[in-house]
């Protein structure tokens, strides 16, 4: 059974504006001045996977940036989706392409824009998940994150009670949507819930069977597109059907209905590594810490009577504040954001408003 790793790199990173832009979304950015998140996602896979086993699926607009950042990636392993239609269609296409190459392909799947350390622990967990699926090819194995706080911005996976606390597979009971604070606290107290990391292992054959069952339209278009790609055929007739597919996540489209079946063979392994999805600026204090006033500062800063703020600026631009609290301030060479720190959801509204006002060139 051939082992492969598929990296999803098509997101636009709206919640990370203005650092993340349409032309250069979050996965292409470096948080520490060295490797980008995409480069880290690929390089942490070695030596479990070689370059010929790694694929990146992304949009055509990001193909050049992906190839530039990952020059060792074989051109045939740069998988292009005709349009962004969320993770169900994205992964169905990737699975169909790998299936055309080898019907026995074992697929590990990871996002391109997460922070994970140490790399060896990530590989150990992926190896454990692959072993589960190799032993039982009709199974699906996820990686879950042991919660460190009652987060309301993550989806949760409820697991069956287990005497083991280490990285061993647990049956999935059900998926739970992003909870309110009180519910999240209950989840943490029970010890049976993990954060959904968006990392999965399955065989290409099994995943396509599940998409056939729950989302037949997506499966049909993905299979036809992959067959055309395999023979170098004309893809124009299939681009429009792909664009018309429902925009739905793989969790909602496949994994949640699977979890409701009597014998789902759906498992989750608690990850033994440190993880952050770097989903928004709200993760900054976790990554970089805070000072005695509760401020998280990156770049030149001077503050008086300033507390509980997140400040991100360039090396040659000073941010100065006086008498403020609970703000998010992000400066880039072409755009500056000032917002309430605790109102993450409104950033999407702001991006929509920027578009409506005709300022799309700054997105």
N, C-alpha and C positions, 0 to 999 in steps of 0.2 A: 504494500500500500504506500504510494508516494506521498510524502509529507510536503505541504506547502504552507506559506504564510501570505495572507491577503491583507494589505494595509489600505484602509479606507481614507482617502485624502481629498474628498470633494467638498468639504464644508466651507461656508463663507465666514464663520467666526463673527457673526453680528454682535454678540454680547461682549466682544473684545475690541469693539471700535473705540477710539480711532487708531489704535496700533494695528489692528487687523483690518485689511481693506479687501475689496473684491479682487483687485489685481494681485494682492499678496496677503492671503488669509493666514490665520493663526498657525497652520501647520508648517508654513515656510519661515516662521520667525524663530529667532534664537532668544531664549530668555536669559541666558548667561553670557552672551557675546561670543559663543563658540558654535556648536552644532545647532541646527534647527530642530524643531520637534519631529519633523518628518525624518531627518537624518538619524535622530536618536531612535525612532521607532524601527527603522530598518537595521541599524547597527547593533541594537541590543539583541537581535534574533540570532546572531552568530555565537557559537558554531552550530546551534541546533538546525539552522537553515543556511544554505548557500544562496548566492545571488540567483541561480537558475531556479530556485524554489520560492523566491519572493516575488510577489506581484503587487502593484499599486493600482488601485482603481480610482479614477478622478475624472474631471471634466476636461474637454478639449482645451479650454482656456488656461488650464493649469499644466498641460502636458509638457511645455517647454521648461517651466520652472521645476517640475518634478525631475525631468531628465538632467537638468543642470545640477540639481542638488544631489541626485543619485546617478552619477555617470556610469556606475558599474551595473545598473539595472538593465537586463536584456530588453531590447526594444519591444519584443513580443510580450513581455511581462508588464508593460505599461498598458493597462486596460482602460479604454476610454468609453464612458457612458455618454449617450447622445444628449442627455439632459439630466439635471439634478432632480431625481424623483424619490429621494429619501433612501433609507438603508435597505428596505425590502427589495426594491428593484435593483439597486446597486449590487447587493450580494447575490441575487438570483442571476444576474448577468455574469458576475465573477465565477459563480459555481458552474454555470453552463459552459463557460469558456474552458475551465479546468476539466470539466467532464468530457468535453470534446477531445481534449488532449489525452486524458487517461480517466476512464470511468471509475477507477478505484481511488482517485485522489482524496487524500485526507486534508481538509482545510482548517487551518487556524486563522482566526480573523481578529484584527485589532485596529482601533482608530489610529490616525497619524498624529494626533495632537494631545496626547496624554503624557504626563510626567510620571516615570516609574523608576524606582531604585530599590535595591541593587539589581542590575541586569541579570545576575545569576539566579536570583529568586524568581524573576519573571520566567526565565527559561525553564526552571524547575517546575513551576505551576503549569506552564504550557505542555511540558513533557507529560505531566501527570494526567492532564485532560486528554491528550492525544492517546495515552495508553488506555484510558477508559473507552474511547471510541474505537480504537483498534481491536479491543477485546469484544466489543459489542457494536458493530457498524451501524445498527439502527438507532443507537443512542445519540444524544446531543449533550454536550458538556459546556457549561459556562464558567467564567471566572467571576466570583463575587468578591466584594471588598468588605472586610469587617468594619462596621461603622465606628468612627472615632468621636462622633457627636450626633445629636438628633437633627440631621440636615433635612431641610424641607425642599431642597432643589434637586434631589436625586430620586430615581425610582428604586424600589426595594424588592428583593426576592425573599419570599418566605420559604424556609426549608423545614424538612422533617426534623424532629428532635434527634440529636446525635451525641453519643458519649465522647466523640473525638472533637477536639478543638483545632487540630492541625489541618493542613491542606489535603484533605481526603474528600472524595465526592459525597455529596448529600443529595437526596431526592428533592426536587423542587415541588413545593406545594402549590404556590401561585405567585403571580406578580402583583405588586401593589403600587399604585400611582404615587406621585409626589404627595406626601402627607402634610397635614398641618402639624404645628409644633407638638401639641399634646399627643397626637398619634405617633409621631416620630419617637417621642420619648418612650411610649409604650413598646414600640418595636425594639428599641435599644435594650430596654429592661428585660425583654423576653429571651434575648440571646439567640433567637431563631431567624433573624433577618440580616441580610447582606445588601450592600449597595450593588446595583446593576452596573457593571463596568463597561458593558458594550464589547466584551471580548468573548469569543465563542470558538468551539471546535466541533466539526461535523464532517461527514464525508460529503463530497459534492453530490453523489447519487441520492443520499438520504435527504439532504436539504432540498434538492429539486423535487423529490417526492412530496415533501411537506408543502412546498410552495404550490405544487400542482393541486394539493388537497384544499388549501385554504385561500390561495390567491391564483386561480388558474389563468387569469388574464396576464398577470405578471410572468408566470412560468412560461406561457406560450410565446410571448414576445421575446423573453430572454433566450429561450432555446433557439428560436429562429434567427435571432441576431448573432448568437454565438456560432451557429452553423455557417452563416454567411462570412463571418470573420475568419473561420477556419479555412475556408477555400479562397479567401481574398475576393469575395463577391461584392456586388454593389449593395451598400447599406442604406441608400437613400429611401427606399421604400419602407424600411423598418424604423427610421428615425422618428417619423411622425407618430406611429403607434407607441413607441417608447415614451415620447413626450406626453402622450395622453394617459399613461398609466397612473393609477392612484398614487399620491404622495403619502406613503405610510411607512412607519418604522418596522423593522424586522420583529421587534418585540410585539407590537400590536398585530402585525399581519400573521406571524407564524408562531412565536414562542408562547404567547398568552393562550391562544386556542389549544396548542399542544399540551400545555400544563393542565388543562381541564379534562384531558382524556384519562381513562382509568389506568392504562399502562403506558404512560408517556415516555418512559425511558429518558427523562429530562433530568440532568444532574447539574449541580454547581459545586465548584471547588473554592473554598475560602482562600483568597490570595495571601501569600506570605510576604509580599513586597509592599513598599510604601507607594501610594498612588494619589494622583490628583488629575482630574480631567481638565484643569485649567479652563473651566467653562466660562468664567467671567472674572472681572476684577475683584469680586468678593473672595476669591481664593488667594489673593496676594498676601494677606497676613499669615496664612498657613504656610506659604512658601518661603516668605522672607522675614517673618517675625514682626514684632511691634515694639516701639519704645515705651518708656514709662507713661507717656500720655496716650498710649493706644494708637499712635500714628505708625503707619507703614510707609516708609519713604524710600524712593529709588531715584537718585539724581540730586542735583544742587537744590537745597531747601533752607529756608529760614522761616520759623514760625513763632509767633507770640500768642499766648492764650489760644492754642490750637490743640484739639484733642480728637481722637478717634477718626482720623482722616487717612485716606489712601492717596498718596501722591506719586505719580510716575512722570518723569520728565527726561529730556535729553541732557547729555553731559554739558552742553554749552548754553543751557537755558535755566535760569533760576526761578523757582516758584517761591513766593513769599506770601504768608497768610497772617492775619491778625483777627482774633476774636471769632473764630469759626469752629464748628464741631460737626462731625459726621458727614464730611464731604468726600467725594471722589473727584480728584483733579488729575487729568491725564493730558500731558502736552506732547505733541509730535511736531515735526517741522511744518506740517501743513494744516493741522487741525488741533483744537484744544477742547476738551470735555470738562465741564463742571456739573456735577450732579449730586443728589443725595446718595450717600453710600449704601443705604439700606433699601433702595428702590431699584433692584436689578431689572425687574420686568419692564420698566419704562424705557430702557435703552432701546428696545426694539421699536417702541412707539416713536422715539426720537429719530431713529434711522429712517423710519417710514416718512416722518415729517420732512427730514432733509431731502429725501427723494421727491416728495410732493412739491417742495419749494424750488425744485430745479437745480439743486446743488449736488447732483449725482456724481460729479467729478471728484468730490471729496469722500465718496464712499468706496 
